[in-house]
Amino acid sequence: MSDGIDDEKRALRAELRERRQQLSDQVRTTAEEGVHRQLDALVARTGARSLSCFLSTPTEPGTRSFVNAAVERGIRVLLPVTRTDGLLDWAVATPDGDVTDGLFGLPEPVGELLGPIAVNDVDLLVIPAAAVDHRGMRLGWGRGYFDKTLGSMERCPPVYAVIYDSELIDEVPRDVHDQPVSGVVTPTQTIVLSPERH
């Protein structure tokens, strides 16, 4: 990775992290309700019967109410579990399943682990991001887990990143291994950015 791009990414992540930490509880609650509605509509539109999602941290746009409701409706939801080798294992979400802190302090499910290839069977991927630009380039938090996952999938279904409205920006610094997303889900809208993924 070139130092210039690395520095740009680091600075942008720091700014975005700071902005997220300053959000009020009310803004966060409203954001989770909005994300839940948008993801429900996306699942209905795509006809997804299985999907991957993530358990949001307190500063991320909330996904937990969506995950619980999707599981209750009979949708198979895979949740990521970080590994030391940079890959993701997956666990099937269960109603009000136990959650623990993973490798980086991120919330992860407790349960039987499926290997990294389990995600190849989903109809839709819902992933975290720090920001996404209008071309669909995603800025993650710097560990590369989702870029590796997306880059290794044989047939990648639609991939939507969950962000706040202000995190859809003009341009994300891009490196060769960075993977684009199909679109974004924010508390107020779902936008298709790059409909074809290969």
VEXSEVEX-732858 format. One record per residue (C-alpha): residue in three letters; x, y, z; residue number from 0. Coordinates in Angstrom, 1 decimal, padded with zeros to 4 digits. Layout:
<sites>
code, c1, c2, c3, pos
ALA, X, Y, Z, NUM;
...
</sites>
This chain:
<sites>
code, c1, c2, c3, pos
MET, 000.0, 000.0, 000.0, 0;
SER, 001.4, 003.4, -000.9, 1;
ASP, 002.2, 005.6, 002.1, 2;
GLY, 000.2, 008.5, 000.6, 3;
ILE, -003.0, 006.5, 000.3, 4;
ASP, -002.4, 004.9, 003.7, 5;
ASP, -002.0, 008.4, 005.3, 6;
GLU, -005.2, 009.7, 003.6, 7;
LYS, -007.2, 006.7, 004.8, 8;
ARG, -005.9, 007.0, 008.4, 9;
ALA, -006.8, 010.7, 008.5, 10;
LEU, -010.3, 010.1, 007.1, 11;
ARG, -011.0, 007.2, 009.4, 12;
ALA, -009.9, 009.4, 012.4, 13;
GLU, -012.3, 012.2, 011.3, 14;
LEU, -015.2, 009.8, 010.8, 15;
ARG, -014.6, 008.0, 014.1, 16;
GLU, -014.6, 011.3, 015.9, 17;
ARG, -017.9, 012.4, 014.2, 18;
ARG, -019.5, 009.1, 015.1, 19;
GLN, -018.5, 009.4, 018.8, 20;
GLN, -020.2, 012.8, 019.0, 21;
LEU, -023.6, 011.6, 017.9, 22;
SER, -026.3, 011.8, 020.6, 23;
ASP, -028.2, 008.8, 021.8, 24;
GLN, -031.4, 010.1, 020.2, 25;
VAL, -029.6, 010.3, 016.8, 26;
ARG, -028.4, 006.8, 017.2, 27;
THR, -031.8, 005.4, 018.1, 28;
THR, -033.4, 007.1, 015.1, 29;
ALA, -030.6, 005.9, 012.9, 30;
GLU, -031.1, 002.2, 014.0, 31;
GLU, -034.9, 002.5, 013.3, 32;
GLY, -034.1, 004.0, 009.9, 33;
VAL, -031.5, 001.3, 009.0, 34;
HIS, -034.0, -001.4, 010.1, 35;
ARG, -036.6, -000.1, 007.7, 36;
GLN, -034.2, 000.3, 004.9, 37;
LEU, -032.7, -003.2, 005.3, 38;
ASP, -036.2, -004.7, 005.6, 39;
ALA, -037.1, -003.0, 002.2, 40;
LEU, -033.8, -004.2, 000.7, 41;
VAL, -034.4, -007.8, 001.7, 42;
ALA, -038.0, -007.6, 000.3, 43;
ARG, -036.8, -006.1, -003.0, 44;
THR, -034.0, -008.6, -003.5, 45;
GLY, -036.0, -011.6, -002.2, 46;
ALA, -033.0, -012.6, 000.0, 47;
ARG, -033.7, -015.8, 002.1, 48;
SER, -030.2, -015.8, 003.5, 49;
LEU, -027.8, -012.9, 004.1, 50;
SER, -024.8, -011.9, 006.1, 51;
CYS, -024.9, -008.9, 008.4, 52;
PHE, -022.8, -007.7, 011.4, 53;
LEU, -023.6, -006.8, 015.0, 54;
SER, -023.2, -003.1, 015.2, 55;
THR, -021.0, -001.4, 017.8, 56;
PRO, -022.5, 001.5, 019.8, 57;
THR, -021.1, 004.1, 017.4, 58;
GLU, -022.2, 002.4, 014.2, 59;
PRO, -025.6, 002.8, 012.6, 60;
GLY, -027.5, 000.1, 014.5, 61;
THR, -028.1, -003.3, 012.9, 62;
ARG, -029.1, -005.4, 015.9, 63;
SER, -032.9, -004.9, 015.8, 64;
PHE, -032.9, -005.7, 012.1, 65;
VAL, -030.9, -008.9, 012.7, 66;
ASN, -033.2, -010.1, 015.4, 67;
ALA, -036.3, -009.3, 013.4, 68;
ALA, -034.9, -011.1, 010.3, 69;
VAL, -034.1, -014.2, 012.3, 70;
GLU, -037.7, -014.2, 013.7, 71;
ARG, -039.1, -014.0, 010.2, 72;
GLY, -037.1, -017.2, 009.2, 73;
ILE, -034.3, -015.5, 007.3, 74;
ARG, -030.9, -017.2, 007.7, 75;
VAL, -028.5, -014.5, 008.9, 76;
LEU, -024.7, -015.2, 009.1, 77;
LEU, -022.7, -013.0, 011.4, 78;
PRO, -018.9, -012.6, 011.1, 79;
VAL, -016.4, -013.8, 013.6, 80;
THR, -012.8, -012.5, 013.2, 81;
ARG, -009.8, -014.9, 013.0, 82;
THR, -006.2, -014.2, 013.6, 83;
ASP, -005.3, -015.1, 010.0, 84;
GLY, -007.3, -012.2, 008.6, 85;
LEU, -010.2, -014.3, 007.4, 86;
LEU, -013.8, -014.4, 008.8, 87;
ASP, -015.6, -017.4, 010.2, 88;
TRP, -019.4, -017.2, 010.3, 89;
ALA, -022.0, -018.1, 012.8, 90;
VAL, -025.8, -018.4, 012.3, 91;
ALA, -027.7, -015.7, 014.2, 92;
THR, -030.2, -017.1, 016.7, 93;
PRO, -033.0, -015.2, 018.5, 94;
ASP, -031.4, -013.2, 021.2, 95;
GLY, -028.2, -015.2, 020.9, 96;
ASP, -025.2, -014.6, 023.1, 97;
VAL, -022.7, -012.0, 022.1, 98;
THR, -019.0, -011.7, 023.1, 99;
ASP, -016.2, -009.3, 022.3, 100;
GLY, -014.1, -010.6, 019.4, 101;
LEU, -010.5, -010.1, 018.6, 102;
PHE, -010.7, -006.3, 018.2, 103;
GLY, -013.4, -005.8, 020.8, 104;
LEU, -016.1, -006.0, 018.2, 105;
PRO, -019.4, -007.7, 019.1, 106;
GLU, -019.5, -011.2, 017.8, 107;
PRO, -021.9, -014.1, 018.2, 108;
VAL, -021.3, -017.1, 020.4, 109;
GLY, -022.1, -020.4, 018.6, 110;
GLU, -020.9, -023.0, 016.2, 111;
LEU, -018.4, -021.6, 013.7, 112;
LEU, -018.8, -022.2, 010.0, 113;
GLY, -015.7, -021.7, 007.9, 114;
PRO, -015.0, -018.7, 005.7, 115;
ILE, -016.7, -020.3, 002.6, 116;
ALA, -020.1, -020.4, 004.4, 117;
VAL, -020.7, -016.9, 003.2, 118;
ASN, -020.7, -018.1, -000.5, 119;
ASP, -024.3, -019.3, 000.1, 120;
VAL, -025.9, -016.0, 001.0, 121;
ASP, -028.2, -013.9, -001.3, 122;
LEU, -027.1, -010.5, 000.1, 123;
LEU, -024.1, -009.2, 002.1, 124;
VAL, -024.6, -006.3, 004.6, 125;
ILE, -021.2, -005.0, 005.8, 126;
PRO, -019.8, -002.2, 007.9, 127;
ALA, -017.9, 000.8, 006.5, 128;
ALA, -016.4, 004.1, 007.6, 129;
ALA, -017.5, 005.7, 004.3, 130;
VAL, -018.4, 005.0, 000.7, 131;
ASP, -018.0, 007.2, -002.3, 132;
HIS, -020.3, 007.6, -005.3, 133;
ARG, -018.5, 005.0, -007.3, 134;
GLY, -019.1, 002.4, -004.7, 135;
MET, -015.6, 002.4, -003.2, 136;
ARG, -015.7, 001.5, 000.5, 137;
LEU, -013.4, 002.7, 003.2, 138;
GLY, -013.3, 000.1, 006.0, 139;
TRP, -011.6, 000.4, 009.4, 140;
GLY, -008.3, -000.8, 008.2, 141;
ARG, -008.1, -004.5, 009.0, 142;
GLY, -009.1, -005.8, 005.5, 143;
TYR, -011.4, -008.6, 006.6, 144;
PHE, -014.3, -007.7, 004.3, 145;
ASP, -012.0, -006.8, 001.3, 146;
LYS, -010.5, -010.3, 001.6, 147;
THR, -013.9, -011.9, 001.9, 148;
LEU, -015.3, -010.1, -001.1, 149;
GLY, -012.2, -010.6, -003.2, 150;
SER, -012.3, -014.4, -002.6, 151;
MET, -016.0, -015.0, -003.3, 152;
GLU, -016.7, -017.0, -006.5, 153;
ARG, -020.1, -015.5, -007.2, 154;
CYS, -020.5, -012.4, -005.1, 155;
PRO, -024.2, -011.4, -004.4, 156;
PRO, -025.1, -007.7, -003.9, 157;
VAL, -023.1, -006.1, -001.2, 158;
TYR, -024.5, -003.1, 000.8, 159;
ALA, -022.5, -001.1, 003.3, 160;
VAL, -024.3, 000.5, 006.3, 161;
ILE, -023.3, 004.1, 006.9, 162;
TYR, -024.7, 007.3, 008.2, 163;
ASP, -026.0, 009.7, 005.5, 164;
SER, -023.0, 012.1, 005.9, 165;
GLU, -020.6, 009.2, 005.2, 166;
LEU, -021.5, 008.9, 001.5, 167;
ILE, -018.7, 011.1, 000.2, 168;
ASP, -017.2, 012.3, -003.1, 169;
GLU, -014.1, 010.2, -003.0, 170;
VAL, -012.6, 007.4, -000.9, 171;
PRO, -008.8, 006.9, -001.1, 172;
ARG, -008.4, 003.6, -003.1, 173;
ASP, -005.8, 000.9, -003.1, 174;
VAL, -005.5, -002.1, -005.4, 175;
HIS, -007.0, -004.6, -002.9, 176;
ASP, -010.0, -002.5, -002.0, 177;
GLN, -013.3, -004.0, -003.1, 178;
PRO, -016.3, -001.9, -004.2, 179;
VAL, -019.9, -002.3, -002.9, 180;
SER, -023.1, -002.5, -004.8, 181;
GLY, -024.7, 000.2, -002.7, 182;
VAL, -025.2, 001.8, 000.7, 183;
VAL, -027.9, 001.7, 003.3, 184;
THR, -028.3, 004.8, 005.4, 185;
PRO, -030.9, 005.6, 008.0, 186;
THR, -032.9, 007.5, 005.3, 187;
GLN, -032.2, 005.8, 002.0, 188;
THR, -030.8, 002.8, 000.1, 189;
ILE, -028.7, 003.8, -002.9, 190;
VAL, -027.5, 001.4, -005.7, 191;
LEU, -024.0, 002.6, -006.7, 192;
SER, -022.5, -000.2, -008.6, 193;
PRO, -025.0, -002.8, -009.6, 194;
GLU, -022.6, -005.2, -011.3, 195;
ARG, -020.0, -007.0, -009.1, 196;
HIS, -017.7, -009.6, -010.5, 197;
</sites>
